[in-house]
Amino acid sequence: MKKSRFSEKQIIRILKDQEAGQTTAVVCRHHGIAESTFYKWWAQVCKGAEHSHRTARQTPYDFHRYDGAGKE
């Protein structure tokens, strides 16, 4: 597999640039990446974030019923 040109920290910084209010097109042009690459990174990071609040006892089926109750 080809090694990425960007480190994990750089990818997260690029995603945060877009969250800070810049448009996706501007962020991609500034960093020299394709929008499809940006959205692929975004999907990978968000997938990890949405599963980070699970407990070891929860199954994938419990995740769909999770309503956030009890989160502090």
Sine and cosine of phi, psi and omega as CSV:
sin_phi,cos_phi,sin_psi,cos_psi,sin_omega,cos_omega
0.00,0.00,0.63,-0.78,0.00,-1.00
-0.95,0.31,0.68,-0.74,0.02,-1.00
-0.97,0.25,0.63,-0.78,-0.02,-1.00
-0.94,0.34,0.55,-0.83,0.07,-1.00
-0.96,0.28,-0.37,0.93,-0.07,-1.00
-0.91,-0.42,0.65,-0.76,0.07,-1.00
-0.98,0.22,0.18,-0.98,0.00,-1.00
-0.88,0.47,-0.64,0.77,0.01,-1.00
-0.90,0.43,-0.64,0.77,0.02,-1.00
-0.91,0.41,-0.64,0.77,0.01,-1.00
-0.89,0.46,-0.70,0.71,0.00,-1.00
-0.90,0.44,-0.63,0.78,0.04,-1.00
-0.89,0.45,-0.65,0.76,0.03,-1.00
-0.89,0.45,-0.68,0.73,0.02,-1.00
-0.91,0.42,-0.60,0.80,0.02,-1.00
-0.94,0.34,-0.50,0.87,0.09,-1.00
-0.85,0.53,-0.67,0.74,0.00,-1.00
-0.94,0.34,-0.61,0.79,0.02,-1.00
-0.91,0.40,-0.45,0.89,-0.03,-1.00
-0.96,0.27,-0.12,0.99,0.10,-0.99
0.81,-0.58,-0.17,0.98,0.05,-1.00
-0.97,0.25,0.48,-0.88,0.03,-1.00
-0.96,0.26,0.38,-0.93,0.00,-1.00
-0.88,0.48,-0.65,0.76,-0.02,-1.00
-0.88,0.47,-0.67,0.74,-0.01,-1.00
-0.92,0.40,-0.69,0.72,0.01,-1.00
-0.88,0.47,-0.71,0.71,-0.01,-1.00
-0.90,0.43,-0.67,0.74,0.01,-1.00
-0.90,0.43,-0.67,0.74,-0.01,-1.00
-0.89,0.46,-0.64,0.77,-0.06,-1.00
-1.00,-0.09,-0.08,1.00,0.05,-1.00
0.95,0.31,0.63,0.78,0.02,-1.00
-0.84,-0.54,0.34,-0.94,0.06,-1.00
-0.99,0.15,0.48,-0.88,0.03,-1.00
-0.88,0.48,-0.55,0.84,0.02,-1.00
-0.90,0.43,-0.60,0.80,0.06,-1.00
-0.91,0.41,-0.68,0.73,0.03,-1.00
-0.84,0.54,-0.75,0.66,-0.04,-1.00
-0.93,0.36,-0.52,0.85,0.08,-1.00
-0.91,0.42,-0.71,0.70,0.05,-1.00
-0.88,0.47,-0.69,0.72,-0.03,-1.00
-0.87,0.49,-0.68,0.74,0.01,-1.00
-0.90,0.44,-0.64,0.76,0.00,-1.00
-0.92,0.38,-0.68,0.73,-0.02,-1.00
-0.93,0.36,-0.68,0.73,-0.01,-1.00
-0.93,0.37,-0.57,0.82,0.04,-1.00
-0.88,0.48,-0.68,0.73,0.04,-1.00
-0.92,0.39,-0.59,0.81,-0.04,-1.00
-0.95,0.32,-0.62,0.78,-0.06,-1.00
-0.95,0.32,-0.37,0.93,0.00,-1.00
-0.99,-0.12,-0.07,1.00,-0.08,-1.00
-0.95,0.32,-0.36,0.93,-0.03,-1.00
-1.00,0.02,-0.06,1.00,0.02,-1.00
-0.92,0.38,0.50,-0.87,0.15,-0.99
-0.99,-0.13,0.22,-0.98,-0.04,-1.00
-0.90,0.43,-0.43,0.90,-0.05,-1.00
-0.99,0.12,-0.28,0.96,-0.04,-1.00
-0.98,0.22,0.64,-0.77,0.07,-1.00
-0.99,-0.14,0.20,-0.98,0.07,-1.00
-0.84,0.54,-0.48,0.88,0.01,-1.00
-0.95,0.30,-0.54,0.84,0.05,-1.00
-0.93,0.38,-0.53,0.85,-0.04,-1.00
-0.87,0.49,-0.61,0.79,-0.03,-1.00
-0.94,0.35,-0.40,0.92,0.02,-1.00
-1.00,-0.09,-0.05,1.00,-0.08,-1.00
-0.93,0.37,0.81,-0.59,-0.04,-1.00
-0.94,-0.35,0.06,1.00,0.05,-1.00
1.00,0.05,0.02,1.00,0.01,-1.00
-0.90,0.44,0.69,-0.72,0.03,-1.00
1.00,0.01,-0.06,1.00,0.06,-1.00
-0.97,0.24,0.68,-0.73,-0.01,-1.00
-0.96,-0.27,0.00,0.00,0.00,0.00
